[in-house]
């Protein structure tokens, strides 16, 4: 990406995040009673670290391309925008669905559990993950390759759209509830909830419990597209919102230190080893 593309991307992402944050703040939802001081530190730390981590990964990916295939620089820049979009949906969004799904297995769970340890939903939770979760994310590495190949402005537009959907799916504003409550808009809601991630579908993924007809932390892994969940059989639609969020093991053993959550295994857990290593919401699968 050139400087203009990076600036526009930063402005769009910051604007969307700020808009949802102000909407939450106006409704008294930005600082929920369930959030501890550790939660606040974790949320702020990852909001600041993610642009650095993703930026470094993109630069490293493009540097590798320059080293091993310099003649391919800009080779796909002549493609139509819709062709680039289709490639991005597979190389970035589908791979992130698979990465997210893999992160709900016992081996990868420690890198993702910070995202689920929040006992609340908010824009604050969007980028709440272990640093290695992002550093190793295949979609970011592949995006660097596509940028090298000439996807520039299309990548900026795509990432702006994707981030807007992801932020909206985590926000406690629950924008989709407006559609569910109005009969004339329910057909639109039916299409949207089967196409992109919405608060109802993604809140279900963050639920404290499963099996109540609402919570579904063993599915609803989609980030931009919910289509992947429908395609791979991990979708659950209820148009309802869980009563509680977070992790059962945190309620039993106390919350992990925020530094451990974002830097494990560099910083070890002070809790029993089996707790951090357990699969999501229970013993290893």
C-alpha positions as CSV (number, residue, x, y, z in Angstrom):
1,X,0.0,0.0,0.0
2,X,1.1,3.5,-0.7
3,X,0.8,6.4,1.8
4,X,-2.6,7.6,0.5
5,X,-4.1,4.1,0.8
6,X,-2.7,3.6,4.3
7,X,-4.1,7.0,5.4
8,X,-7.5,6.3,4.0
9,X,-7.6,2.9,5.6
10,X,-6.6,4.3,9.0
11,X,-9.2,7.1,8.8
12,X,-12.1,4.7,7.8
13,X,-11.3,2.2,10.5
14,X,-10.8,4.8,13.2
15,X,-14.0,6.6,12.1
16,X,-16.1,3.4,12.3
17,X,-14.6,2.4,15.7
18,X,-15.1,5.9,17.0
19,X,-18.7,6.0,15.7
20,X,-19.7,2.8,17.5
21,X,-17.7,3.8,20.6
22,X,-19.6,7.1,20.9
23,X,-22.9,5.3,20.3
24,X,-22.1,2.9,23.2
25,X,-20.8,5.7,25.4
26,X,-24.1,7.7,24.8
27,X,-26.1,4.7,26.0
28,X,-23.8,4.0,29.0
29,X,-22.5,0.8,27.5
30,X,-18.8,1.6,26.8
31,X,-17.7,0.9,30.4
32,X,-19.9,-2.1,31.5
33,X,-20.0,-3.1,35.1
34,X,-18.6,-6.5,34.2
35,X,-15.3,-5.0,33.0
36,X,-12.4,-5.0,35.4
37,X,-9.3,-2.8,35.4
38,X,-7.4,-5.7,33.8
39,X,-10.0,-5.8,31.1
40,X,-9.5,-2.1,30.3
41,X,-5.8,-2.5,30.1
42,X,-6.1,-5.5,27.9
43,X,-8.6,-3.8,25.6
44,X,-6.5,-0.7,25.2
45,X,-3.2,-2.6,24.8
46,X,-4.5,-4.7,21.9
47,X,-6.2,-1.7,20.2
48,X,-2.8,-0.1,20.2
49,X,-0.7,-3.2,19.3
50,X,-2.8,-4.6,16.5
51,X,-2.0,-1.9,13.9
52,X,1.7,-2.5,14.8
53,X,1.5,-6.3,14.5
54,X,-0.6,-6.4,11.4
55,X,1.6,-3.7,9.8
56,X,4.8,-5.6,10.5
57,X,3.3,-8.8,9.1
58,X,2.2,-7.1,5.9
59,X,5.6,-5.5,5.5
60,X,7.3,-8.9,6.2
61,X,5.1,-10.6,3.7
62,X,5.7,-8.1,1.0
63,X,9.5,-8.1,1.7
64,X,9.5,-11.9,1.2
65,X,7.7,-11.4,-2.1
66,X,10.3,-8.8,-3.2
67,X,13.0,-11.3,-2.3
68,X,11.6,-14.4,-3.9
69,X,9.4,-13.1,-6.8
70,X,10.3,-9.5,-7.5
71,X,9.2,-9.8,-11.2
72,X,5.6,-10.4,-9.9
73,X,5.2,-6.9,-8.3
74,X,1.9,-5.4,-9.5
75,X,1.3,-8.4,-11.8
76,X,-2.4,-8.6,-11.0
77,X,-3.0,-4.9,-10.8
78,X,-5.0,-5.0,-14.1
79,X,-7.6,-7.4,-12.7
80,X,-11.2,-6.2,-12.3
81,X,-12.2,-5.1,-8.8
82,X,-14.7,-8.0,-8.5
83,X,-12.0,-10.5,-9.3
84,X,-9.8,-9.1,-6.6
85,X,-12.7,-9.1,-4.2
86,X,-13.4,-12.8,-4.8
87,X,-9.7,-13.6,-4.2
88,X,-9.7,-11.5,-0.9
89,X,-12.8,-13.2,0.3
90,X,-11.1,-16.6,0.0
91,X,-7.5,-15.6,0.9
92,X,-8.5,-13.4,3.9
93,X,-12.0,-14.0,5.1
94,X,-12.3,-17.8,4.5
95,X,-8.8,-18.4,5.9
96,X,-9.8,-16.3,9.0
97,X,-12.9,-18.4,9.4
98,X,-10.7,-21.5,9.4
99,X,-8.1,-19.9,11.7
100,X,-10.8,-18.8,14.1
101,X,-12.3,-22.3,14.1
102,X,-8.9,-23.9,14.7
103,X,-8.4,-21.5,17.6
104,X,-11.3,-23.2,19.3
105,X,-9.3,-26.4,19.6
106,X,-7.2,-27.1,22.7
107,X,-3.9,-26.6,20.9
108,X,-4.7,-23.0,19.7
109,X,-7.1,-21.9,22.4
110,X,-4.5,-20.1,24.6
111,X,-4.0,-17.6,21.7
112,X,-7.7,-16.8,21.4
113,X,-9.1,-17.1,24.9
114,X,-8.5,-13.4,25.6
115,X,-11.2,-12.6,23.1
116,X,-13.7,-14.7,25.0
117,X,-12.6,-13.8,28.6
118,X,-14.5,-10.5,28.4
119,X,-17.8,-10.9,30.3
120,X,-19.3,-8.2,28.0
121,X,-19.7,-7.3,24.4
122,X,-18.4,-4.0,23.0
123,X,-16.2,-2.4,20.4
124,X,-13.6,-2.8,23.1
125,X,-13.6,-6.6,22.4
126,X,-13.0,-6.5,18.7
127,X,-9.2,-6.8,18.7
128,X,-8.9,-8.5,22.1
129,X,-6.6,-11.5,21.3
130,X,-3.2,-12.8,22.0
131,X,-0.4,-11.1,20.0
132,X,0.5,-14.4,18.4
133,X,-3.0,-14.9,17.2
134,X,-2.5,-12.0,14.8
135,X,1.2,-12.5,14.1
136,X,0.5,-16.0,12.7
137,X,-2.8,-15.3,11.1
138,X,-2.7,-16.7,7.5
139,X,-5.0,-14.1,6.1
140,X,-2.7,-11.2,7.0
141,X,0.3,-12.9,5.4
142,X,-1.7,-13.7,2.3
143,X,-3.0,-10.1,2.2
144,X,0.6,-8.9,2.0
145,X,1.1,-11.1,-1.0
146,X,-2.0,-9.7,-2.7
147,X,-0.9,-6.2,-2.0
148,X,2.4,-6.9,-3.6
149,X,0.6,-8.3,-6.6
150,X,-1.3,-5.0,-7.0
151,X,-4.6,-5.2,-5.0
152,X,-4.0,-1.7,-3.4
153,X,-7.2,0.3,-3.5
154,X,-9.5,-2.8,-3.7
155,X,-7.8,-4.1,-0.5
156,X,-8.4,-0.8,1.2
157,X,-12.1,-0.8,0.3
158,X,-12.4,-4.5,1.3
159,X,-10.7,-4.1,4.6
160,X,-12.8,-1.0,5.4
161,X,-16.0,-3.0,4.7
162,X,-14.8,-6.0,6.7
163,X,-13.7,-4.0,9.7
164,X,-17.0,-2.2,9.7
165,X,-18.9,-5.5,9.8
166,X,-16.7,-6.9,12.5
167,X,-16.9,-3.8,14.8
168,X,-20.7,-3.8,14.3
169,X,-21.0,-7.5,15.2
170,X,-19.2,-6.9,18.5
171,X,-20.9,-3.6,19.5
172,X,-23.4,-3.6,22.3
173,X,-25.5,-1.2,20.2
174,X,-27.1,-4.3,18.7
175,X,-28.1,-2.6,15.4
176,X,-29.7,-5.7,14.0
177,X,-32.4,-5.6,16.8
178,X,-33.9,-2.6,14.9
179,X,-34.5,-4.9,11.9
180,X,-36.0,-7.8,13.9
181,X,-38.5,-5.6,15.7
182,X,-40.0,-4.2,12.4
183,X,-42.0,-6.7,10.3
184,X,-41.4,-4.7,7.1
185,X,-37.6,-5.1,7.6
186,X,-37.5,-8.8,8.6
187,X,-36.9,-9.9,5.0
188,X,-33.8,-7.7,4.9
189,X,-32.8,-9.1,8.3
190,X,-33.2,-12.6,6.9
191,X,-30.7,-11.8,4.1
192,X,-28.2,-9.9,6.2
193,X,-27.9,-12.5,9.0
194,X,-27.2,-15.2,6.5
195,X,-24.7,-13.1,4.6
196,X,-22.6,-11.2,7.2
197,X,-21.8,-11.4,10.9
198,X,-24.4,-9.5,13.0
199,X,-24.6,-8.8,16.7
200,X,-27.1,-11.7,17.3
201,X,-25.0,-14.3,15.5
202,X,-21.7,-13.2,16.9
203,X,-22.9,-12.5,20.4
204,X,-24.0,-16.1,20.5
205,X,-20.4,-17.1,19.8
206,X,-19.3,-15.2,22.9
207,X,-22.0,-16.7,25.2
208,X,-21.1,-18.0,28.6
209,X,-23.2,-21.1,28.1
210,X,-24.3,-23.2,25.2
211,X,-27.3,-25.4,24.8
212,X,-29.9,-22.9,25.8
213,X,-31.0,-22.2,22.2
214,X,-29.1,-18.9,22.1
215,X,-25.4,-19.5,22.9
216,X,-23.2,-21.1,20.3
217,X,-19.5,-20.8,21.1
218,X,-18.8,-24.0,19.0
219,X,-19.9,-22.2,15.8
220,X,-20.7,-18.8,14.3
221,X,-17.0,-18.3,13.5
222,X,-17.5,-16.0,10.5
223,X,-15.9,-12.6,10.5
224,X,-17.1,-10.7,7.5
225,X,-19.2,-13.4,5.9
226,X,-21.5,-15.6,7.8
227,X,-21.9,-17.6,4.6
228,X,-18.9,-19.8,5.7
229,X,-20.8,-20.9,8.8
230,X,-23.8,-21.9,6.7
231,X,-21.6,-23.6,4.2
232,X,-19.6,-25.6,6.7
233,X,-22.4,-26.4,9.1
234,X,-21.4,-24.2,12.1
235,X,-24.2,-21.7,11.9
236,X,-26.8,-21.0,14.6
237,X,-29.5,-18.4,14.2
238,X,-31.9,-17.4,17.0
239,X,-32.3,-13.6,16.7
240,X,-31.8,-13.5,20.5
241,X,-28.8,-12.4,22.6
242,X,-27.2,-14.4,25.4
243,X,-27.9,-13.5,29.0
244,X,-24.2,-13.7,29.9
245,X,-20.7,-13.7,28.3
246,X,-17.2,-14.8,29.2
247,X,-15.6,-18.1,30.4
248,X,-16.7,-20.5,33.0
249,X,-13.1,-21.2,34.1
250,X,-12.6,-17.5,34.8
251,X,-15.6,-17.6,37.1
252,X,-14.2,-20.7,38.9
253,X,-10.5,-19.8,39.1
254,X,-10.4,-16.0,38.8
255,X,-9.4,-14.0,35.7
256,X,-6.0,-14.5,34.1
257,X,-3.6,-11.5,34.3
258,X,-4.1,-9.3,31.3
259,X,-0.4,-9.5,30.3
260,X,-0.6,-13.3,30.3
261,X,-3.7,-13.3,28.1
262,X,-2.0,-11.2,25.4
263,X,1.6,-12.6,25.6
264,X,1.2,-16.3,26.5
265,X,3.4,-18.4,26.2
266,X,6.0,-15.6,26.8
267,X,4.4,-14.9,30.2
268,X,3.2,-18.0,31.9
269,X,-0.1,-18.4,33.8
270,X,-0.2,-18.1,37.6
271,X,-3.3,-20.4,37.6
272,X,-3.2,-24.2,37.3
273,X,-1.5,-25.1,34.0
274,X,-4.5,-27.2,32.9
275,X,-6.9,-24.2,33.1
276,X,-5.1,-22.1,30.4
277,X,-4.5,-25.1,28.3
278,X,-8.1,-26.3,28.4
279,X,-10.2,-26.1,25.3
280,X,-12.8,-23.4,25.1
281,X,-15.4,-23.6,28.0
282,X,-14.1,-27.0,29.1
283,X,-11.4,-29.7,28.9
284,X,-9.5,-30.3,25.7
285,X,-11.6,-31.6,22.8
